[in-house]
Amino acid sequence: MIELEINGKKIEVPEGSMVMEAAQKLGLYVPHFCFHKKLSIAANCRMCLVEVEKMAKPLPACATPVNEGMKVFTNSEKAKKAQQGVMEFLLINHPLDCPICDQGGECQLQDLAVGYGGSNSRFTEEKRVVFHKNMGPLISAEEMSRCIHCTRCVRFGQEIAGVMELGMPGRGEHSEITTFLDDAVESELSGNMIDICPVGALTSKPFRYTARTWELKRFKTISPHDGMGTNLIAQVNSGKVARIVPFENELINECWISDRDRFSYSALNSDDRLLDPMIKDECGNWVAVEWHEALEKTIEIINRGKKLGKFGVRGLTSPLCSTEELKLFSQLVKSCGSDSVDFRVWLSDTKFDENVSGVPNLGLSITELSEIDSVFIVGSRLRDEFPLLAQKFRVATKQFGLRVGQLNAVEQPLLMPIEESILEKPSKWATILQDILNICNKKTTISNSQEKLNLDKKIRKISDMLCKNPTKPNKSLIIAGPSVFSHPEASSLLGMLCEISKELECRLALLPSGGNVAGGFLAKALPENDGHNTASMFDDSCAAFLLMNVEPAKDLVFGVNAVKAMKASELGVVAMTSFKSAVADFATVMLPIAPFTESTGTFVNIEGRVQSIRPVADLQGNSRPSWKIIRVIGNLLGIEEFKYQNINEVKNLFSSEINDNSFLKNVNFLAKKNNITSPKTIEDENILEYSSFFPIYLSDPIVRRSESLLTTTQSAKPRFLINPRSLSHLSFEDGDEMKLKITVNNSDEYFEGKYSADFSVAEGVIAIAQGHPDQNNFFPPNQLVRIVIDQG
C-alpha cells in the first residue's frame, strides 16, 4: 500500500493507483471529462489537472500514479487556475445550444462550466463547425460541434463493446469523431455511448426533442428481456415511458445496459397496444366490448374445455411474465382439471419433463464470472441472447486471460479472442460432446463418426481447455445456451453436459432464453404429472386454449403449427395480451393486459436473485394487470383459492421457497443421459438440416414492436442463410430467390425466401432467423429441409 496526502488528508491506496482514484476514495471530487472508471486512461481532456508538491506544472490526476509521501492539492490556486484555463479552451468552439440540447440539465460540461468557466470569452474568432453524422437509427450525432474529443465513445467501442465503430481521424482542430466509411453504429451495446458522452454530442435519436430532463419522473425497474435481471431507470413523462437509462448495480449489470433494454420502450406506446377487451363476432370481425362481456365469453370457453377432460383446457404463457402472474396462471389452468400448462416457449423436446429435473440457472453468481479460467459455450449466440454476459466475458479475456471455446450451428462473432470454435450441425452435437467426455475419461479413441482430422484437433483442444489442473480446483464453466434447450433432444444433450461437468468438477450454466425462466420454474408453471408441455400442446386442436403475454406465431420454434391448431379449435382461444397483432389471427377473445412497466411483480434472474418491480407508467386504456384478470376469472369459475386481495398474497404462495435470494443453490439440475437418435445419413445434396435463432431485436413481443429497433440491420427480413460449400453443386448466387419444402405429418409445405451465402453457418445446415413481424416461425429445429430446384 502507498500512503499519500491529498488536501491535507492522508490515505493509503494500492500500488499502481492513480491520484484520481485516491481522491475519489477520500470523497474528493476532481473535475474531469475523459476519465471513466470502466474505461482505460486517456488523459486527453486535461480537466483534472492538480497541483503536486515539488512538480513544476500541474499534472492530470487520472494519469498520475501515486508515490509514497506524495502531497496533492486539488483545489489550490494553481490547480484551479489550470482547470479554468482548460475549461476556457474547451468552450472556445462549443456552441451555445444549452436551451435546446437534450443533454441540458444533466450535462457534465454545463455543470463544470458553471464552476470553472468564465463569464465571458476572450476568443473572438469564428467557432469551428462540424458537419453532422449519420450513426444509424439509435444514436443521434446531429450536433457534433458540441464534441470535446474526450474519446470515451471510441474507447467504449474498443474495450467494452468489442468493436471499434468510432474513431477520431484528423489532427488539431480538424479532428472529428466519426464512424468508418460512414457506416452506422450497430453494436448491441451502442446506446451506452450516449450515457458516457459528457456533452450533448451523442444523444438518443428516439428521445430527441421529446422532453426536457427535468420534466421526467424517474423510477427503478427491471428488464424482462433476458435472464440477467438488468437494473433500469424508467424516465416517465405524462404517465408514459419516455426514456430508459441504466441503474448502476455492480452485482449485475454494472453501469451498462443493452440497446434492447434501452430502446424497446417505444413499443409500450405503439398503435398496436390492445386498449379494450375485444370479441370476434360471427363474421370474424373484432368488436370492442365491456369487461363483463369479455369475461362471460372467457368463462364460456373455459367451461366448454373442462367438459373434454384433463386435456380440454391448455395454457401457454412466457418468461416475459412476473412470477406472480405465472403462479396464478398455472393455478388457474390446474384448477380446471388440466395439467397442460407451460411457459417454456423454447421447448421442442416432448420428453424433457421425463428426463430433466431442477431449475436452469447460471450455477454461480454473476460477480464470480471474473474468477473463471475458461468457458465452453454450447448452442448460444451470446451477444444476441445475453449481451451483458458476453460483455463480461469480453472484459475477462482482456483483463484475466479467460479462454473461450464454442460449439454452434450458426456462429456469431463474439468480438473477443476465441481459443477454439466448432461449427457443426445440431444433429452431430451429441457425438462431439461424447468425444469430449471420452477424452475427459482418459479414453483416447474418439467416435468413428468424426473422421476429419481438423475436427479431432478442435475437440481435443476444447477438452484440454476444460480439463482441470490436478494442483488446484477446476475453474472452468460450460454454458448450455438456448439452442440446446430448443433442440428436439435437449434432455439428452443436457444429460451429456451434466456428465462432462461432473467428470471435470467444473461449473455448468444452463441458460434458456427468457427473462424470468427461474421464476417460471419457481411458480411451477409447467406440467407436473401427465399434461401437455409446449412441445406437444398443439399436436391437436381438441381444447380450449388460454394464452398470456405470448405471441405463439413468433415465440414458439414451431409457430406455424401452433397457429394452425388454434385456428382449428372449435372451443375457442382466450388471449391475455398487450398487443392486438400478437393473437388477432386465431383468438376468440382478447383481454388487454398491462406490460411490465404498468404492473407489479417479481422476477428471478439467472443467478437466483429475486427482484421486484412496480408500476412506473399509467395503465393505458382499459388494460389491467394480468394477475387481477386471472383472479377475476378464477372467482367467476368458482375456484375457492382465488380470493387474493393484493399481489403480496400471491407472492406468499412461493415466498417460502426463495430462501434469501438463493433458492437455486439448493437445487441440483439433473438430466438423464439417454441414447440420442443417430442422425440419418443424407445422400441427397439438396436436403439440409434446419436451424433457427432469434436476432436480438426480435426476441419477444415487446422488442418486436419497437420502431427504432426494427429499423436496425439486425431486424432485417430474414434470409435463408446457407454455407456456400453446401450449395457448391448448385448455381445459386447471393440474393437469389429460393424455395424450400418440408414434410410435416405426411404433408408437404413450401416456403420461399432469399438465399444468403454465409460461412458462419455449418455445412449441411440452413439457418433462418425467427421472430420477424412479417414471417411466422416455420418448424422445430433439426428438421430436414429440401431445396426445390426452382430458380425462376
Secondary structure, 3 states (H helix, E strand, C coil): CEEEEECCEEEEECCCCEHHHHHHHCCCCCCCCCCCCCCCCCCCCCCCEEEECCCCCCEEHHHCECCCCCEEECCCHHHHHHHHHHHHHHHHCCCCCCCCCCCCCCCHHHHHHHHHCCCCCCCCCCCCCCCCEECCCCEEECCHHHCCCCCHHHHHHHHHHCCCCEECCCCHHHCCCEEHHHCCCCCCCCCHHHHHCCCCCCEECCCCCCCCHHHCEEEEEECCCCCCCCEEEEEEECCEEEEEEECCECCCCECCCCHHHHHHHHHHHCCCECCCCEEECCCCCEEECCHHHHHHHHHHHHHHHHCCCCCCEEEECCCCCCHHHHHHHHHHHHHCCCCCEECCCCCCCCCHHHHEECCCCCCCCHHHHHHCCEEEEECCCHHHHCHHHHHHHHHHHHHCCCEEEEEECECCCCCCCCCEEEECCHHHHHHHHHHHHHHHCCCCCCCCCCCCHHHHHHHHHHHHHHCCCCCCCCCEEEEECHHHHCCCCHHHHHHHHHHHHHHHCCEEEECCCCCCHHHHHHCCCCCCCCCCCCCCCCCCCCCEEEEECCCHHHHCCCHHHHHHHHHHCCCCEEEEECEHHHCCCCCCEEEEECCHHHCCEEEECCCCCEEEECCCCCCCCCCECHHHHHHHHHHHCCCCCCCCCCHHHHHCCCHHHCCCCCHHHHCCCEECCCCCCCCCCCCCCCEEEEEEECCHHHCCCCHHHCHHHHCCHHHCCCCEEECHHHHCCCCCCCCCEEEEEEEECCEEEEEEEEEEECCCECCCEEEEECCCCCCCCCCCCCCEEEEECCCC
